[in-house]
Amino acid sequence: MAATAEQKGAWVQSWLEAFTEAEKTAPRAAWLKRLREDAFARFWDVGFPTTKDEDWRFTNVSAIARTHFRPAGADKLTKKNVEAFGIEGAAATLVFVNGRYARELSQTSGLPKGVTVASLREQIEQHPESIEKHLGRYADQKRDAFVALNTAFLSDGAWVHAARGVVLEAPIYLLYLTTHEDAPTVTHPRNLIVAEDQAQIAVIEDYVSIGGESVAFSNAVTELVAGESTVAQHYLIEREHLKAFNVSTLRIQQGRSANVSSHSLLLGGGLVRNNVHPVLAGEGGECLINGLFLGTERQHLDNYMHVEHASPHCGSRQFYNGILDGQAHGVFHGRIVVHKDAQKTDAKQTNRNLLLSDDAQIDTKPQLEIYADDVKCTHGATIGQIEENALFYLQSRGISQAEARKLLLMAFAEECVDRMHSAVARQHIEGLIRAHLLFMESSPRHPIAPTPGASGTPGQTSTGKMTERALEEVG
C-alpha cells in the first residue's frame, strides 16, 4: 500500500536525510550501492504499513513512524559490561554494540575448518564475491517496508558460513546490545547465514538493552540459506526494555531435503514484531517454526509466520505458545501457502495461549492458502486460563498456590523448550524463561518476590512502568 502525501510529510524527510548521511560511510561496493538505493526507493514509495494492510491489521506502528530516530552512537563497553550475557558452550560469540561489530568483545577463535564467522561489513569489503550472490536475494524488500528500510541502511551485522559437510555441534552466538542514549536511536542489523549442502549448524541471535531505558528501535533482517540435506537451527531471543521497538525478519531459503528449525523467545520490548518466512524450495524439505512469547505490563508482541511450500513432499510444523498478563497484547498470524506444484505437502499449525488477567488480549489468525489438490494441512488455536482443577490438585498435595502457578506456567512453556535440539541453547533459554516467569508473577496478585539474576533479565533492565502503550489499540 503506497504512503499518502500526509504520511510522507510526517516522516519521509527525516529518513531521506538519514539515508543521505548513511551513504557517506556505507560499504563502497557498486552492487551494494544499487541494492541500497533500490530499497530506499521502495520504502519511499510505500512507507510504513498501517492497520489497513492485512498482514498488519493487529499492530499499529504509528509510534515508530512518528518518532524521529537518529543513528545510535558508538559506545565503548568493556568485557565486564557484557560478561553476564555470554552463553557457556558457544562455538563463537560475535558482539555488536549499537549495531557495530565489537571485535574486542567477541570470540571467534577455535572454530573448525570450513566455518567462517565474521562481521558482514568486513566480509563485504574483503570478500564481496561470497556475499553478493546471497545478500538481498531472499528477503523481500518489495513486500515488506521494514525489510526495505533495513536494506537501505545496511551497514553491518554477522556473516556465518558453513562449508559443505561441516558439522558444528555448538551454536554460534550473536549478541546485539543497545545502550542508553538521550534521544531515540535506530539500528539496522543485517545477518547472512549460509550453510552449504550437508552442513549442520545452529545460530542464536540475542537482542538486549543495557545501561538503562531510552527509546530505541532495532530493525533486524536475517537471511538463512540451507543447502541440500542441510540441518540448520536458528534461535531468536528478544529481551530489551519496555521502551524498545523491535522488528525482526527471518527469511529462510531451503534446498532439497533440508531440515531447518526456527525458535523464537519474546520476553521484552514495548512493541515487538517477529516475522518468520521460510520457503521450502527443494523437494523433501522439513521446517519447524517454534516459539514462545511472554507479555506483561502493556507490551505488544506480534508473531507473523509466512510458510511457503514451493516443492512437493515437504513438511512444516508451527507451534507457538503465548502467556500474557497485565494489559499485554499478543498476536499470532500464521499463514501457510501451498503452491500448485507442491503436491504431498504435510503442514500443521498450532497456537496455544494463556491469559493470566482480565485485561490481557490475544488476536490469533491461523490461515491456509492451498493451490494443490493432494495435501494434508491443519490449523488450530486455543485461548484459556490456568486450569483450576490442576491448580487445586497441586495445592492438595501441599504445594503453595504461588508455586503451583509457577509449575503450571513452566510446564506450558516447556512445550516449546522441549522442541529445541541444541542443549546449549535450550539450557540458556530455559533459564531466561524461569527468571521471566518469576518477574511476571511478582505482582500484588501473585506474591512471588523476584530474585536478582543476570543483568538483562526483566527485573533489572526495566522499571516495570510505561506511561503509555507503544501503539494505538486496534479493533
N, C-alpha and C positions, 0 to 999 in steps of 0.2 A: 504494500500500500504506500503510495507516494506521500511525502510530507506536504502539508499545506504551507502556504506562504506565512501564515501566522506562526506555525510551529517553527519554520526555518528562522523567522525573525528572532525567536527566543533563544536559539542555541547554535545555529549554524556558523555564525561569525566567529564565535569563540573557538569552535572546533577547527575552522579554517585557519585561524591564526596559529593554533597549536600545531596543526599539520605542517604548515609552512616552516615553523620553527623546528619541528622534529626532523624535517628533511635535511637540515644542515648537519645533523650528527648521525643520520641513519647509515647503515652499510651501503657502500657505493656501487654494488653490482647493478648493471643495467637492467637485467631481468627482474631483480627485486624492486627497483625503482618503478618499473612498469606495473608490477603486481600491486605495489602500494598505491600508486596513482589511480589505477582502475578500481581498487577497493574504496578509496575515498570518494571517487565519483559516484559509486553505487550508494554509499552512505549518504552523500549529499542529495541524491535523488529520493531515497525512501525515508530517511530519518529514523527516529526511534519508533518501535512498534507501539501500538495503542491497544486498548481492550476491544477495539473493533476487529483486530486481527484474531482469527480463530485460535491460533496457537498461543495467544497471549490474553485470552479473554478473562482469565482469573488473576492476572498480575498486571498491575498498573506501574509502569516505570517512569511516570512523570517526575518523581522525585529525583531520578537520575538526570532526566532531560533538562530540568530547570536549574540544576546545580552547575556552577562554573568551577570546573576542576582544572588544576594545573598539574604538570608532571611532578611526581614525587621526587624530592631532593635526595642527593646522595647522603647516606648516613652510615658512619663507621661504627660497626659493632665489634665487640671482642668475642672470642670463643666462650668466655664465661657468660656473656649475654645469651648465647644460643645453646649452651650445652644441655639445658633442660629439655630441648626439643629433639634431640637426637634419637635414633632408633637403633638399639643394640642388635647387631647381627646383619645390618645392611651391607650390601656389597660395595656400595659407593654412596656418597652424600654430596649433592650439589645444593649450595645455599644461595639464595637470591634475596637481596635487601632492596626493597622498593623497586623491584623489577630488574635490578642489575646483578650480574653474577659476582659473588664474593669469593674469589679464589682462596683467600687466606682462611675462610671459614669452612671450606669444602674439603672433601677427602675422596680422591679418585684413584689412589694407588692400589696395586694388588689385584686388579681386575684380570680375568683370564684372557688369553689371546683370542681375538675376534670380537671383543666387546669394547665399544668406544662410548665414553660418557664425557660430554664437554658442553661449554657454552655454545648456544646456537649462533650467536653473533660471531664468535671466534671461528666456528666451523664455516660459516658463510665467507668470511674473509680469507681463510686459509685453504679450504677445500670446497669451493662453491659447487663443483660438479656433483658432489654427493647430496647436496641439499636441493638444487634446482629441480631435479626430476620428481621430487615429492612435495616440497613446500607449497601450500596453496592449491594442490591438485585435488584435494578431497573435501575439506571444509568449505561449505557453500556460501560464499560471500554474497551471491545474488539473492539467496533465500533468507539469509539471516543478517540483520543490520549490525548485530554485535560482532559477528564474525568479520564483517566488512570493516568495522571500526578497529578491531584488533589487527587485521591485516594491514590497514592503512598506517597504523602506528607501530608496526612490528619492528622490534629492535633487539630484544634478547629473550632468552629462555633456555630450555635444555635440549640437547641433541643426544639421543640414545640410539645406538646401533648395535645389533647382534648379527654376526655373520652366519652364514648357512651352517646348520648343525650344531651351533653353540648352545650349551645348556648352562644357564646361570641359576643356581639354586636360590641364592639370597636376593632380595629385592633391591632395586636402585631407588634411593630416597631423594626426592626433590622438595626442598623446603623453601617456601615463599613467605618472607617476613615483611610486614608493613609496619613502619614506625609512626609514632605520633608526630603530627605537624599542625601548625596553627591554622592552615587553610585546607579546604577539601583537595585531595590529591587523587590521581588516577595512575594505574599501571596496566600494561597490556602484555602479560606473559604469553609466550608462544613456545610450545613444545612440539618436537618432532621425534617420534619413536618408530624406528624401522627394525622389524625382526624378520630376517630373511628365512627362506624355506627351512623347515625342520628345526628351527631355533626354539628355545624356551626361555622366557624372560618375564619378570614382574617389575612394575614401576609403581611407586607411591608418590602422589602429589599431596602436599600438606600446606594449607593456607592459614597463617597465624598472624594475629596482631600482637605487637609488643610495644611497651612503653606508654600505655595509656590510650584513652579513647579519643579519636578525632575522625571526622568524616573522610572515608577512603573508598574508592571504587576500584575493584580488581576485575578486569575483563580478560579472562584467560581462554586460550584455544589450544587444544592438543590434537594432533593428527597421529593416529596409530595405524601403521601398516603391518599386517601379518601375512607372511608368505604362505606357500603351500605347506600343509601339515605342521604349521607353527602353533605353539601353545603360548599364549600371552595373557598376562593378568594386569589389570590396571586398577589402582585404588585412588579414590579422591577423598580427602578429608578437608572439611571446611569448619574452622573453629575460630573465626575472627570475632571481634567485639560487636556489640549491638548497633553501633553507628556505621557499620561497614555495609557497602553494597558489593555483592559478589555474583558475577555471571560467568559461568564456566561452560565450555563446549568441548565434548569429546567426540571426535569423528573417527570411526573405525572402518578400515578397509580390509576385508578378509578374503584371502585366496582359497584355493581348493583344499578342503579337509582341514582348514584352520580351526582352532578351538580358542576362542577369546572370551574372557570374563571381565566385566566392569563392576566394581564395587564402590558404592558411594556412602559416605557418612557425613551428614549435615548436622552440625551442632550449633554453630554461631551465625553471626550476620543478622542485620536488621531486615534486609531484602536480599534473598538468595534465589538464583535461577540456575538449575543444574540440567544441562542438555546432554543427552547421550544419543548418538546417531550411528549405529552400526549398519554397514551394508555387507550382506553375505553375498559376495560377488562370485565366489567359486563353489562348485558343486560339493556337497557333503560337509559344509561348514557347520559349526556349532557355536552358539553365542549365549552367554549367561549375563543378564543385567540384574544386579542385586543391590539393594540399597536400604538405608535406614535414615530417617530424619526425626530429630527430637527438637521440638519447639516449645518455648515458654515466653513469658512476658508478652510483647506484641510483635514477635518475629513473623516473617512471611517467608516460607520455604516452598519453592516451586520446583517440581521434578517433571521434566518433559522428555519422554522417551520416543524415539522415532526409529523403528526397526524395519529395514528394507530387506526382504527376501528377493534376491535378483536371480538366483540359480536354483535348480532342483535339488531335492534330497538334503535340505538343510533344516536345522532345528534351532529354535530360540526359546529361552525362558526368561521371564521377567518376574521378579519378586521384590516388592517394595513394601516396607512396613513404616508406619508413622506413629509417633507418640507426641501428643500435643496437650499443653497445659496453658493456664493463664488465658490470654486473649490471642494466642498464636493461631496463625492461618497456614494450613498446609495445602499443597496442590499435588495431585498426581494425574498426569495426562500421558497415557501410554498408547502409542499409535503403532500398529503393525500393518505394513503394506506388503502384500504378496503379489509380485508381478506375474504376468500371464505365463511366462516360461518357467516359473518356479513351482513346478509340479512336485508332489510328495513333500510339501512343506509341513512341518510339525511345529506349531508355535503356541505358547501358553503365556498368559499374563495374569498376575495376581497382585492385588493391592489390599493390604490389611491395615486398619488404623484404630488406635485407641485414643479417645478423648477423655482427658482427666478433669476437665472443668466444663461448666455450662457455657462458657464464653469461647472456648476453643472451636475452631471451624476447619473442616476439610472439604475440598472440592476434588472429586475423583471422576475421571473420564477415561475408561478403557475404550479403545476404538480399533476396529478391524476394517481394512480395505483389501478385499480379495478379488484378484483378477484371474486366478487359476481355478480349475474345477476339481482337482484331486489333492485336497489339502485337509489338514486337521488343525483347527485353530480354536482356542477357547480363551475366554477372559472373564474376570470376576473381581468384585471389590466388596469389602466389608468395613463397616464403621460401628464401633461399640465402645463399651467402657470396661473397666476391670470387672471380671466375673465375681459377683458377690459370693457365690457358693464356694469358689476356690479360695477366696479370702477368708471365709468363715472356717473352711476346713483347716487351713494353716493355723488360724488363731486357736482352733480347738486342740491343736497339737502343742500349744504352749508358745507359739511364735507371736510376737507383738504385731499389732496392726501395721506399724511402720515397716518392720522387717518383712512382713508378709507382702505388702505392696511392692517393696523393692525386689523381692524374689520373683513375683509375677511379671513385673516390668522387665527384669533382666532376662527372664525366660522368653518373653516376647521378642526382645532384641536379639537374643542368641540365635533365633531362627536365621537371621541374616549373617551373623558371625560364623555360624557353622558351615556356610557355603564358601567361605574364604579358604583357598588352598594353601596360601603361604603362611607357615606357622609364625614367622616373624611379624608379618602384617597383622595376622589375627590376634596375636598377643597384645600388640600395641593398641589396636582398635578396641579390643575388649576393655583395656584399662581406661581408655578415654570415655567409653560408654558408661562404665561404672561410676566414674567421677561425675559425669554429667547428670546421671540419674539422681545422685545424691544432691546435686545442685538444684535440680528441678523439684525434688521433694522437700527442700529446705524452705518451706513457706509456712505461714501460720496454720494452714490447713494440714500440712504434713510435717510435723516437728522432728525432722531429722537434721541434726546440725551438720553443715558442710565441713568436710575435712580438708585442710590445706593439702594441695598436691603440687604437681609440677607447674611451673609458670606457664600460663597459656590455657589452663582449664577455665571454665566459665567463671568460677568464683573469684579468680584473680584478674582476669582481663576485662571484666565487665562490672559496672556498678549495679547492674540489675535494674536500671531505670532508663526509660526512654520517654522523652516528653511527648512524642507523638509517633504513631506508626509510620514507617518509611514508605508509605504508599497510601493511596486512597482506596477505600473498600469498594469492591466490585460486586454488583448483584445484591 
